[in-house]
Amino acid sequence: AQSVTQLGSHVSVSEGALVLLRCNYSSSVPPYLFWYVQYPNQGLQLLLKYTSAATLVKGINGFEAEFKKSETSFHLTKPSAHMRDAAEYFCAVSDRGNTNAGKSTFGDGTTLTVKP
Amino acid sequence: NAGVTQTPKFQVLKTGQSMTLQCAQDMNHNSMYWYRQDPGMGLRLIYYSASEGTTDKGEVPNGYNVSRLNKREFSLRLESAAPSQTSVYFCASSGWGEQYFGPGTRLTVT
């Protein structure tokens, strides 16, 4: 069984400040991990993914995340927030087997607000 | 390359009415999914299909049925809509790993 916990349903930062969105996962097998972003009235789109290559993963729009197996974490960061980063962010976990139909388990989401 | 498309974008139903939400993908993906998204509850999986001809229940299947018409299309049917089914519905597809989402259908049941 897999699960994802996103710490903090709302995060507010000032423009130019560091963005840190936290995600902890539980998985009985080596996981794939993802971060998705959802802008208002849109579907989710992939920001970045971890699939067992480098533990530091770079994504679109300047975001990156680090896979830490010992901490079962996959936190999302961005050095300097922009107003356009305001959105909802979802962390997701999927196992690597071919029997789960590629299903992912999603966290409850974190709403990021960026103040001018 | 349109990705994942959904119709309709908006729908208002009266309690007891039926409707079908349509989803199609042009990425030749085997797996497809239907989710509902409600405030504060994240995404909940309704049904999924690992391949053409197979469907399985997800976390919240009650009140819904699905059809995997072919590799491209995966429809979601509400036979008798209830106010509790007011939600935003997303279809997604996956080839290997990440999922690709449609723009969503906003459904209101009065």
Chai-1 contact restraints between the chains, C-beta under 6 A:
chainA,res_idxA,chainB,res_idxB,connection_type,confidence,min_distance_angstrom,max_distance_angstrom,comment,restraint_id
A,Y32,B,G97,contact,1.0,0.0,6.0,A-B,restraint_1
A,F34,B,E98,contact,1.0,0.0,6.0,A-B,restraint_2
A,G43,B,F90,contact,1.0,0.0,6.0,A-B,restraint_3
A,G43,B,F101,contact,1.0,0.0,6.0,A-B,restraint_4
A,G43,B,G102,contact,1.0,0.0,6.0,A-B,restraint_5
A,G43,B,P103,contact,1.0,0.0,6.0,A-B,restraint_6
A,G43,B,G104,contact,1.0,0.0,6.0,A-B,restraint_7
A,L44,B,F101,contact,1.0,0.0,6.0,A-B,restraint_8
A,L46,B,E98,contact,1.0,0.0,6.0,A-B,restraint_9
A,K49,B,E98,contact,1.0,0.0,6.0,A-B,restraint_10
A,A101,B,S31,contact,1.0,0.0,6.0,A-B,restraint_11
A,A101,B,Y48,contact,1.0,0.0,6.0,A-B,restraint_12
A,A101,B,A50,contact,1.0,0.0,6.0,A-B,restraint_13
A,G102,B,S31,contact,1.0,0.0,6.0,A-B,restraint_14
A,G102,B,S94,contact,1.0,0.0,6.0,A-B,restraint_15
A,F106,B,G42,contact,1.0,0.0,6.0,A-B,restraint_16
A,F106,B,L43,contact,1.0,0.0,6.0,A-B,restraint_17
A,D108,B,G42,contact,1.0,0.0,6.0,A-B,restraint_18
A,G109,B,G42,contact,1.0,0.0,6.0,A-B,restraint_19
